[in-house]
Amino acid sequence: MSLLPETAIQTLTAPDVDCLIVGLSGGLDSTALLHCVAQLADRPPLKAIHINHGLQAEADAWQAHCEVLCAQLGVPLMCQRVEVATIGSLEANARLARYEAFAECLGPRDRLLLAHHQQDQAETGLFQLLRGHGAMGLFGMPQARPLGLGQLYRPLLDVPRVVLEAYVQAHELSYVSDPSNTDQTHDRNFIRHRIGPFLDGRFQGWSARLARQISSDETNRSLLAALGREDLLKLQTPAGYSVEGLQQLDQDRALNALKTQMMDRADAVPSAGQLRVCLTMLASSRQQEPASQAVLGYEYHRHRQEFVLVPAIPVERQVQTGWPFERAPVDLGGVTLAVESDLGGIDSGLLGLAWMLDKQGQKRLKGHNKRILDRLREAKVPHWVRQRLPLLMLNGEVIATPALPEWGLKQEVAQGFAAAKNSAGWRASLTRV
């Protein structure tokens, strides 16, 4: 008994796939998917990845369960702990952190497999419709899309959940249950537990019909997404995208470009209202003034004639103790802090320091008179990059700032804190992703 449609099996066993990676929560759906894929003949190497959000008391127990399951199946398991921002929607923030972790584990020929099924697809379409997302939102979740260097693939989108339940029962598979899935304060859970059963009583089989309709519209979604990506490619600039080019598109096409950008980056669809607010900000006549707009855990930033879409920086990440030599590169929300062993950098013996993001740049490097902000402005560093500038601190004083190669700025280290000549030190650089 296999859960997978024949087309999905062909996709998973294609010669252009180096590795299959199943997103494993330990719940019924992902457990069934992992077990089923593990049984495939002539498949590529298989791994699983478990994201530990640390939000539930049972989080570590769920990870342990996944470790046992993977050991039984002979499948290597990657466990990744993530930080989830507590400001805004906890559900959206957890999702953002999860997908960022997924993206980091994918190579160019890898496929991440997620266990979303027919009911999930129908609920997503209904949810998007109720939130006013328009036709593209009603298309639901794409079966496949780029993610990181690889690709995300949902092989079970046409499979009813009852089939997954029967599969788990037939193979006597154990799984965990997340109590948050029954919390009806979340809109999706409300649809699943209240709206869905109500519709079942009047329109039996509605979810299957809606999911099939969404699947049949995949071509239309793909065409709109392709048009959006084509427009974004034409708008690309050295440091972002052209505001002037965006203004030259008619409103529907500009909104489609922004929507496609969000779907490709965040795998989520903003509402029509959210997108119009973003477009209004980006197309404002006051072009010389920096501006930003938050949406679904991301931020649109406009600086002069360019705009970018970058992940918002969780407050929890803005101040950290200990210079993360061993953890580099560090994602600072659209900017990567790369720390490299080199000559003439920061003394690598200076451990236990504090580093922070300085949104204002009002501080001065120890022993210097010029504000860091003034130096950045002179180099025309965009404000969204300035907000993500890490400063290496000791006793409340800045002792080092990273290089910004794109703007011709070298790393600066306060006197007395540089590595000895001809000895290994550390150099930090910021690179836009």
N, C-alpha and C positions, 0 to 999 in steps of 0.2 A: 504493500500500500504506500503510494507516494503522494505527498501533498502537492507537488510541483507540476504545473502544466507543462506540456511537452516543449512549448516555446521557451519557457523559463529554463528547462534543463539544457536546451541547446545553447542558450545564452551563457549559462554558468560553466559549461564544459567547452566553450569556444577556445581555439588555440591562442587567441590574443590576451588571455587572462593568466596572470602569473600567480595570483593568490586570491582566495575567497576569504573574507573576514565577516563573520556574523556578529551583529550587535546583540549582545546577550544580556538582558536584564535579569533573567532567571524566571520571568513570568511564563504563562502558558504559551503565548504566541511565539516568543523567541526560542523557547525550549523546543517546541515542535519543529521550528525551522532548522535549528542547529542539528537536531537528531536526523531530520530528513536529508539535509545536505551531506551529512557525514556518511550516509549510506550510498550516495551516488557513485557509480562506477566511472572510471576514467575522468575524474574531476581534478582540477588543480589542487595544490596544497591548501589546506583549510585551517583557519585560526578563528578564535572568538575574541571579542573585546567587551569587557564589562566596565561601565562607568559608575563609579561610586560617588554619588552627589553628597553624601553625608547629611542628608536632610531628615532621614528617618532613624529612629532608634535601632531599627533592624538592618540598617545599611550594611554593616560589617557581616552580619549573618547571611544576607543575600549574596554578598561577595563570596563567602565561604561555600555557600550552596553551589554557586557557579563553578568554583574551583573543583568541587567534588564531581559535578556533572561532566565537566570537560576531561577530568582524569579518567572517568569511566568510559568516555567516548574516544579517548586518545587524541584529543584536540588541544593544541597549545592555547593558553588563555593569557591575554594581556589585561591587567587590571589598572585602571587609571582613576585616581582621585582628582576631582575638580573643585574649584572654588565657585560658589554660586552667589551672585550679588543678591543682597536682601532688599534693595531699594527697587520699587516697581513690582511687576508681576513675577513672583517666585517661579511659577510654572514656565514662563517665557525665558527667564534667566537661566533656569536649569537646562532648558532645551538648547539655548545658545551655547552654554558651556559644554554640553554633551556633543553637539555637532562640531565644535572647535576641536575637541579631543578626537573625534572620529576622523576629521580631516588630516590631523597631524600623523595618523598611523598609516595613511594610504600612499603607496607608491604609484608610479605612472600607469601600471598595468594591473592594479588591484581593484577589486570590487567589494564595496561594503554592502552587506545584505541586511535589510531591515524587514521585520515580520508584519508590517502593516497589511491588513486583509480587507475583504470586501466591505465589512461593516465599518471599519475605520475610514475607508474611502467615502462611503455614503455619508457618514457623520461629518467628515471634513467638508464635503460639498455643501451640506445643509448649513453647517456652521458659517462657512464663508458667505453663503447667500444671505443669511440672517444679519450678518455684519455689513452688508452692502458692498461686497468686494467685486461685484460685477461678473461678467462672463468668464474672465480668466480665473477668478477665485472659484467659480463653480466647476472649473475643470478638475479641481481636487489636487491630490498629490501626484506628481509625475512618477511613472514607473522607474525612470532612470534620469539621472542628471549628473553633471560634473560635481565632484567634491574633492577639495584639495588637489592633489596630483592625480587622483584616481577617479572612480565613479561610484555613485550611490545607486543601488538597484533594489527594487521591491518586488520580489518574485511572486508574492501571494496576494496581490491586489485584487485578483479575480476569484479568490478562494473564500467561501463563507466561513465564519468563525466556527460554526458547528462541525465543520470538517476537521478543523484543528483540534477541537475538543475530542472528537472521536479518535483522532490519531494519537493524542496523548494518552487516552484511556486504553487504547489497543496495545500500546507499547509500555504501559505502566510507568510513565514518566512522572516524576515528582517536579513540582514547580512552586514558586513563591507567589504571594499575593500582596500587592501594594495597597494599603488601606486608603491612600490618597485617591485611588481610582474610583472610590465610592463617594468622595466629597463633592456634593452637588453645588457648592459655591463656585466651582470651576465650570465654565460654560460648556465645555465638551462633555463633562460628566453629566451635567443637567440634560443635555440632548440625549445622551446614551441611556440614562435611567428614567427620564420622565417623558421627553418628547418622542423618542423612538418607540417605546411600548405603546404610547397613545396612538401614534400613527399606525402601528401594527394592528391595532384593533379595528381601524377603519380602512386602511390601505395595505392589506397583507402583502408582504413581499416588496414593499416600497424601497427598502434599502438595497436589495439586489438590483432592482430596475434602475435606481439612481446611480449605483456604482457602475452598471453596464453602460449607461448613458455617458457617464464621465469618461469611461475607458474609450468609448467610441469617438469622443471628442478630442482624444489625445493628438490627432493630427492637427486640429485647429490650434490647440495650445502650443504645439511644437512650432507651427508657422508664426504665431505671434511672438513666441520666445526667440525664434531665429531672427525675426525683424528687429526685436529689441536689442539683441546682441550685435547685429549689424550696425544699428544706429550708435550704440555705445562704442564700438570699435572706431567709427568715424569721429567720435567726440574725444577720443583719447588724446591727452597731452603728456608731456614729460612727467608731470607730478600729479595728474588726476584726469579730469574731463573738462571740456570746454563749456563754459556757461553760455557764451555767445552761440555756439552750435546748438545747444539745448533750446535756446530761445527761438531759433529758426525752424524748429519742428512744430507742426501743429499740435495743439494741446493733447489730443488723444494719443498721438504718436510719442510725444514726450512722456506722458504718463505711462505708456506701455514700456518705454525704455527704463524708467525708474522702477516699475513693478518687476520687470525682468531682472534687473540688477539685484533687487531685494530677494527675489526667489532663488537666484543663483547663489547669493552669499548667505542668506539666512534660512533658506528653504521654507519661507513663510510669505504670506501675501498681506501687505498692508491694505487697510480699507481705502476706498476711493477718496474719502475725506482726508485721511492721513497723507495720501499721495499728493492731493491738491495743495495741502499746506506746505509740503516739502517743495513742490514745484514753484509755488508762489514765492517762497523764501529764496530759492536758487535763481529765479528769474527777476528778482527785484531790481529796480532801476538804481538802487543805492549800492552799486557794485564794489565800490572801494572799501566798504565796511564789512569786516568779517561777520559771518552769521552761521548759525547752526540750528538743526532741528533733529530731535530724538524720535526714533520710530523702531519699535520691536527689538530693543536691545542694541540698535545701531544708531549712528549719528551721521546726518548729512552736514558737511561743512563747506562753506563757500569762502574762498580767499581770492580777492581780485577777480580774475577772469577764469578761475578754475574751481571745480568742486570735487569732493571725494565722499565715499561712503565707507565708514570705518566702525568697528565695534566700539560701543561705549566702554569706558574704563570703570569697572566696579570700584566703589569707594574702598573696598577692602584691599585693593591692590595698590592704592595710591601711596602708602607708606609701608615699607618692609624693613625688617632688621636682618642684617647680614648681606653682604655683597654676593650675589648668586653666581660665583665663578663656575661652580659645577653644574648649574642649571641652564646656562645660556645655550641657545638664544631664548630670550624672554619676550613674550608677546605683550606689548603695551597698547593694544587696540589700534591696529593698522600700521603700527611702527614696531619693528623688531629690534631689540637691544642685543647686539652680538658682542660677546666678550671673547677676545682672542688672545692666546698666549703669544707674546711678541717681545721685541726689545724696546726699551725706553718707555714703557707704559706706567701704570700705577703699581706701586710696590705690592706684590702679591702676598706679603706677610701681614698686610693690614686687614685682618679679619675682624668680624664682629662689629662692622660699621653699619650705619643706617643709610638707606637710600630712599629717596622720595621723588614723586612727581611734583614739579613746581608749576602750577597753573599760571602764575603771574610773572615769574622770572625776575622778581624784585631783589633777589639775593645777589651777593657778589662773591666771586671766587676769593678765597682767603688770600689777603695781601694785595688785592686788586681794587681799584676805585670804580671802574665801570661796571654798571649793573649787567647781569647776564641777559636780561631782556633787551637792553640797548644793543648788545652785540648781535643778538638774534634778529632784531628788526633791521639792522644795517645790512645783514646778509639776506634779507627778505624771506626769512623762514616763515612758512604759513603758521597761523595761530594754532591750528589743530596739532601741528607737530610740536610747537612750543609747550602746549598743554601736556604733552607726553614725554617731556624731557626729564630723564632721571638725573638726580644730583647725588653725588656721593658725599655723605655728611660725616663729620666727626665733631662731637661736642657742640653741635648746633651750627657749625661752620662748613661751608662748601669747600671740599678739597679737590674735587675733580668733576669735570663735565665731559660728556662723550663727544666724539667727532660726529659731524653731520656732513658726510661726503657730498651729498647732492647739492649742498649749498656752500661748499668750499671751506667748511669750518673744521679745524683740527681739534683733537682732544686737548684740553687744558688741565694741567695738574699743578696744584699749589706747590710752592717751593718747600722742599723737605719731604715731599711725599712721592716723588717719582722713583721708579726703580733705578738701581745703580746701573751705570753705563755698562753695556755688554752683558747684562744679566736679564733673565726672563722676567717680564712684567706683564701688565694687562692693559689692553687698549679696548675701549668701548666705542661702538659706532651704531648709529641709528640708520636703519634702512626701511623705506616704505615698502609695504607688501601690497 
